[in-house]
Amino acid sequence: MAINKDKNGQTNSINQVRYGCALGALHSVTAIPGAMPIAHCGPGCVDKQYTSLAFYNGFQGGGYAGGSVTPSDNLGENEVIFGGEKKLSELISATLKIMEADLFVVLNGCIGEIVGDDVSSVVSKFQEKNVPIVYAETGGFKGNNFIGHEIITEAIIEQYVDKYAVDKDKKIKGLINVWSELPFQNTFWRGDLLELKRVIEGAGFQVNILFGNGSKGIEEWKTIPNAQFNLVVSPWMGLSTAKYLEKKYNQPYLHIPVLPIGAGQTAEFLHQIVAFAGLDITHVDEFIKQEEKEYYYYLEHFTDFYAEYWWGLPATYAVVGDSIYNLAINKFLVNQLGLIPGKQIITDKAPEKYREAIAKEYAHLAEDVATTVEFVEDGYIVGEILRKTDFGHKPPIIFGTTWERDTAKALNGNIVEIGFPASYEVVLNKTYIGYRGALTLLENIFTAAISKSA
């Protein structure tokens, strides 16, 4: 099959896609305890997003509101011609009778947006009856699920939080809103957000983690305006929300682009937060001391293995995945393990305006270690880049996805799946960040290396 290319050699299609469409961010709704998405879209849209993002990606499952549970009106030819507002109204009414939720979020898909359905008008009639419901315009052509996530987040804040929050002008010192990983897209988001909350609370803060089992659900969202500041832990996703909240509620924000993995990165991460908040460092230093005591206990015993097998372990690596995990894994591998960066490829279609700043982070992974990063979405091109990379005389270790398994075999290397799709991982609450997650990551890296897992 011929593939058309533009003057820069870029194709007009994507092979081995690595994210969902904007509607796929319905999983951001299901990640909020007590929230229920309602999809205004064509037949199969919800199922396709679930199968890719929540099933063949760590087999995370749909839970109370995801998967086959999510209400959808499955728009057809009749709605394309005559509009689907009536059908949406009927679906919302039926959902309110059958499903229990603290908040309902209507997501408008491609068909509804293209034919011009006035979803706002339909939803407003229910809002006038004090039904806890909001809407978000998440047509697939708006972008991927990273963009959809921010659309949904701001819709909930604008239409629900702003209406029901108590004493919005009151600020609670030490309360932080955290904006970080994309639920379900980031395979290990559940465990990661729990560990992120644990270490920040250990440093003496209150945390609105907002998504996942560690969140108090909608009641927690209502306190978003009361936070002392917003914390963005990501190279780019969440920045739009933080800037929006800065204008809306006069909340400052702290942007830390690197998700912390391991003792050094986590200690630096916590010190940055404490300094920004203007708190005394005594408490955080005591917490860090206790965490590092446990962390290095395990590393001390790990060194017996490392000293014995170092000659057979990989020395170079490549990371292929979302920008948040790509950068975090790189920092850890260089600073904690002393591995040599080979090729780094970011696949999440990071907006152009953020790419220069992201690339600069790779220019100083450590004091004397730098590398470059490429932004590539097409899986075929990713494979070609990896095959042409000189990894030295030892087989490399590839941190990537299921799509990279064949490439790793061709390079006689090892693979650790760290992102979507991860269909050789069953994930419950595994984490790769912080103190505890770094230990798990070490286990997986070197188990893959000595077993030559395929």
Secondary structure as UniProt FT lines:
FT   TURN            7..8
FT   HELIX           22..25
FT   HELIX           26..30
FT   TURN            33..34
FT   STRAND          35..40
FT   TURN            43..44
FT   HELIX           45..49
FT   HELIX           50..55
FT   TURN            56..58
FT   TURN            63..65
FT   HELIX           67..69
FT   HELIX           77..82
FT   HELIX           85..98
FT   STRAND          103..108
FT   HELIX           110..115
FT   HELIX           119..127
FT   TURN            128..130
FT   STRAND          133..137
FT   HELIX           140..142
FT   HELIX           145..156
FT   HELIX           157..161
FT   HELIX           162..164
FT   TURN            168..169
FT   STRAND          172..179
FT   TURN            184..185
FT   TURN            187..188
FT   HELIX           189..202
FT   TURN            203..204
FT   STRAND          206..208
FT   TURN            213..214
FT   HELIX           218..221
FT   TURN            222..223
FT   HELIX           224..226
FT   STRAND          227..233
FT   TURN            237..238
FT   HELIX           239..249
FT   STRAND          253..256
FT   HELIX           263..277
FT   HELIX           282..309
FT   HELIX           310..312
FT   STRAND          316..321
FT   HELIX           323..332
FT   HELIX           333..337
FT   STRAND          340..346
FT   HELIX           352..362
FT   TURN            363..364
FT   TURN            367..368
FT   STRAND          373..375
FT   HELIX           379..387
FT   STRAND          397..400
FT   HELIX           402..404
FT   HELIX           405..410
FT   TURN            411..412
FT   STRAND          414..417
FT   TURN            423..424
FT   HELIX           434..451
//
